[in-house]
Structures are given as C-alpha cells and as structure tokens.
C-alpha cells in the first residue's frame, strides 16, 4: 500500500507544477487515497480526502452518477468510523435516494449502501429499521448473487443478531447457521468469518 500512497500523492501534487489534473482523475485519486488511508486507521485524513472527492463528484453528478453515489457512500463510511452514526446514516440515505432516482429501486448499486446502512441502524439500536433495511438488502442480494455469496452471509448474520436481541432465539440460530454454512463453503472452517457467524 505504501507504494500506492506515494504514487497517488505524487499524482495529486501535480498541480504544483502547473499541470492541473482534470477533475475526474483528481476525484478518483482522492477516493483511492482516502480508502487506503482507512486501512491504516487514519480516519481524519481519510475523511478530509473523501470530503474533497465528494465536492468534485457533486459538480459532475449528472454526467457521472455512479461516481457521485460512490463518493456519498465512502463519505458515509468514514463518518461512521469517526463514530458519528446519525450523520453517517443521513449520508447513506442520500446515496440510496440518489441511486433510486437514477437507477431504480431494485438497482444492484443499492446492495452495499443498504447493507452498510442496516449495520449502522443496528449499531444505533434502531433494530426495527435495521431489520427492514437488511431484509430489503437480502431480497436484492438474492436477485443478483449466488445463494452462497459472502454478501448474503453477512446480512443473514446481522439479521440473526437482531433476532437474538429481540428474543427470537430459534430464528436467530437458524439465520446464523445459514450464514455460517455459506462462510464455511467460501472460506473453510478455520476462517475468522466462519467462526464469528457461529
């Protein structure tokens, strides 16, 4: 990653030589650098980079709607990592509204955003909202992905946790077992994802 960081920083510093980047290239470089910084837990730096990327994406949202959606989603994720759940949920809801407007309410683009939103709603103890969001996400996943998709396993596990909190232990165990079986088929028995799903 450190080589990628240097390359992206060099690319973004091109302005200093009066060779200004076009805004789409700058957006992509800022986004990529922001995502790498998250991996190193540099949340403030990442948030600053993704805020700049979002500002650029806003200018081009009519011509590059997918980039705009991605920028909203990534910004929501970094705001969540800062612990600002309500603000993050607002950003993700904006992304969902935009995706529905541009691509339709059954768009594949909704899956990652809704999955993240459901998790944030769960973390905020909004269990009913989280359950609704995750069930909608599961319907989309079932439409676009194989039944042994890791995306499906992730949502099933979260739904299982919510059912456990609600006191519906048989349903919770059933969902978690389904999740565990999928992870086992993808990663094997000893993988951390398999272990946490049990």
C-alpha positions as CSV (number, residue, x, y, z in Angstrom):
1,X,0.0,0.0,0.0
2,X,2.8,2.4,0.7
3,X,3.9,2.5,-2.9
4,X,0.3,3.2,-4.0
5,X,0.1,6.0,-1.4
6,X,3.2,7.6,-2.8
7,X,2.0,7.3,-6.4
8,X,-1.4,8.8,-5.6
9,X,0.2,11.6,-3.5
10,X,2.6,12.4,-6.4
11,X,-0.4,12.5,-8.8
12,X,-2.3,14.9,-6.6
13,X,0.8,17.1,-6.2
14,X,1.0,17.6,-10.0
15,X,-0.9,20.9,-9.5
16,X,2.3,22.4,-8.0
17,X,4.0,22.1,-11.4
18,X,1.1,23.9,-13.0
19,X,-0.2,20.8,-14.8
20,X,-3.6,20.7,-13.2
21,X,-5.4,17.3,-13.2
22,X,-8.8,17.0,-14.7
23,X,-11.4,16.8,-12.0
24,X,-12.5,13.2,-12.7
25,X,-8.9,12.0,-12.4
26,X,-8.5,14.0,-9.2
27,X,-11.7,12.6,-7.8
28,X,-10.6,9.0,-8.5
29,X,-7.1,9.7,-7.0
30,X,-8.6,11.3,-3.9
31,X,-11.1,8.5,-3.4
32,X,-8.4,5.8,-3.8
33,X,-6.1,7.5,-1.4
34,X,-8.9,8.1,1.1
35,X,-9.8,4.4,1.0
36,X,-6.2,3.3,1.5
37,X,-5.9,5.7,4.5
38,X,-8.9,3.9,6.1
39,X,-7.0,0.6,6.0
40,X,-4.3,2.3,8.1
41,X,-6.9,3.7,10.5
42,X,-6.1,7.3,9.5
43,X,-9.8,8.2,9.7
44,X,-9.3,12.0,9.9
45,X,-7.0,12.1,6.9
46,X,-9.3,9.8,5.0
47,X,-12.4,11.9,5.8
48,X,-10.6,15.0,4.6
49,X,-9.6,13.3,1.3
50,X,-13.1,11.9,0.8
51,X,-14.7,15.2,1.5
52,X,-12.6,16.8,-1.3
53,X,-13.6,13.9,-3.6
54,X,-17.2,14.4,-2.7
55,X,-17.0,18.1,-3.6
56,X,-15.7,17.2,-7.0
57,X,-18.2,14.4,-7.5
58,X,-21.1,16.9,-6.7
59,X,-20.0,19.0,-9.7
60,X,-20.3,16.0,-12.1
61,X,-23.2,14.1,-10.6
62,X,-25.4,14.5,-13.7
63,X,-22.7,13.1,-16.0
64,X,-21.0,10.7,-13.6
65,X,-23.8,9.5,-11.3
66,X,-22.0,6.3,-10.2
67,X,-19.0,8.3,-9.1
68,X,-21.3,10.6,-7.1
69,X,-23.0,7.6,-5.4
70,X,-19.6,6.0,-4.6
71,X,-18.5,9.3,-3.1
72,X,-21.5,9.6,-0.9
73,X,-21.2,6.0,0.2
74,X,-17.5,6.3,1.1
75,X,-18.0,9.6,2.9
76,X,-20.8,7.9,4.9
77,X,-18.4,5.1,5.8
78,X,-15.7,7.4,7.1
79,X,-18.2,9.5,9.1
80,X,-19.3,6.2,10.7
81,X,-15.7,5.3,11.6
82,X,-15.5,8.7,13.4
83,X,-18.4,7.5,15.5
84,X,-20.9,10.0,14.0
85,X,-23.7,7.4,13.3
86,X,-26.6,9.8,12.8
87,X,-24.6,11.9,10.3
88,X,-23.4,8.7,8.5
89,X,-26.9,7.4,8.3
90,X,-28.0,10.7,6.7
91,X,-25.3,10.4,4.0
92,X,-26.2,6.8,3.2
93,X,-29.9,7.6,2.9
94,X,-28.9,10.4,0.5
95,X,-27.0,7.9,-1.5
96,X,-30.0,5.5,-1.5
97,X,-32.3,8.2,-2.6
98,X,-30.0,9.2,-5.5
99,X,-29.5,5.6,-6.6
100,X,-33.3,5.0,-6.7
101,X,-33.8,8.2,-8.7
102,X,-31.1,7.4,-11.3
103,X,-31.0,3.6,-11.4
104,X,-34.3,2.4,-9.9
105,X,-35.4,1.0,-6.5
106,X,-34.2,-2.5,-7.5
107,X,-30.7,-1.5,-8.6
108,X,-27.7,-3.6,-7.9
109,X,-26.0,-0.4,-6.8
110,X,-28.1,-0.4,-3.6
111,X,-26.7,-3.6,-2.1
112,X,-23.5,-2.3,-0.5
113,X,-25.1,1.0,0.6
114,X,-28.2,-0.7,2.2
115,X,-26.0,-3.3,3.8
116,X,-23.9,-0.6,5.4
117,X,-27.0,1.4,6.4
118,X,-28.5,-1.7,8.1
119,X,-25.4,-2.2,10.1
120,X,-25.3,1.5,11.2
121,X,-29.0,1.3,12.2
122,X,-28.2,-1.9,14.2
123,X,-25.2,-0.1,15.9
124,X,-27.5,2.8,16.7
125,X,-30.0,0.4,18.3
126,X,-32.7,1.1,15.7
127,X,-33.4,-2.6,15.4
128,X,-36.7,-2.4,13.5
129,X,-35.3,0.0,10.9
130,X,-32.2,-2.2,10.6
131,X,-34.3,-5.3,10.1
132,X,-36.3,-3.7,7.4
133,X,-33.2,-2.4,5.6
134,X,-31.4,-5.7,5.9
135,X,-34.4,-7.7,4.6
136,X,-34.7,-5.3,1.6
137,X,-30.9,-5.9,1.1
138,X,-31.3,-9.6,1.3
139,X,-34.0,-9.5,-1.4
140,X,-31.6,-7.6,-3.7
141,X,-28.8,-10.0,-3.0
142,X,-31.0,-13.0,-3.7
143,X,-31.8,-11.4,-7.0
144,X,-28.3,-10.6,-8.2
145,X,-26.0,-13.0,-6.4
146,X,-25.5,-16.8,-6.0
147,X,-27.1,-18.2,-2.8
148,X,-23.6,-18.8,-1.4
149,X,-22.5,-15.2,-1.7
150,X,-20.5,-13.7,1.2
151,X,-22.8,-10.6,0.9
152,X,-25.7,-12.9,1.7
153,X,-23.9,-14.5,4.6
154,X,-23.1,-11.1,6.1
155,X,-26.7,-9.9,6.0
156,X,-28.0,-13.2,7.4
157,X,-25.6,-13.0,10.3
158,X,-26.7,-9.4,11.1
159,X,-30.4,-10.4,10.9
160,X,-29.6,-13.3,13.2
161,X,-28.0,-10.9,15.8
162,X,-31.1,-8.7,15.6
163,X,-33.4,-11.7,16.1
164,X,-31.3,-12.7,19.1
165,X,-31.7,-9.3,20.6
166,X,-35.5,-9.4,20.0
167,X,-35.6,-12.8,21.9
168,X,-36.4,-14.9,18.9
169,X,-33.7,-17.4,19.5
170,X,-34.8,-20.2,17.2
171,X,-34.9,-17.9,14.2
172,X,-31.6,-16.2,15.2
173,X,-29.9,-19.6,15.4
174,X,-31.3,-20.6,12.0
175,X,-30.1,-17.4,10.3
176,X,-26.7,-17.7,11.9
177,X,-26.4,-21.3,10.9
178,X,-27.2,-20.3,7.3
179,X,-24.6,-17.6,7.4
180,X,-22.0,-20.0,8.9
181,X,-22.6,-22.6,6.2
182,X,-22.1,-20.0,3.5
183,X,-18.9,-18.7,5.0
184,X,-17.7,-22.3,5.5
185,X,-18.3,-23.1,1.8
186,X,-16.4,-20.0,0.7
187,X,-13.5,-19.7,3.3
188,X,-13.3,-23.1,5.1
189,X,-13.9,-24.0,8.7
190,X,-11.0,-22.1,10.3
191,X,-11.6,-18.7,8.7
192,X,-12.5,-15.8,11.2
193,X,-15.7,-15.0,9.2
194,X,-16.9,-18.6,9.7
195,X,-16.1,-18.6,13.4
196,X,-17.9,-15.3,14.1
197,X,-21.0,-16.5,12.2
198,X,-21.5,-19.5,14.5
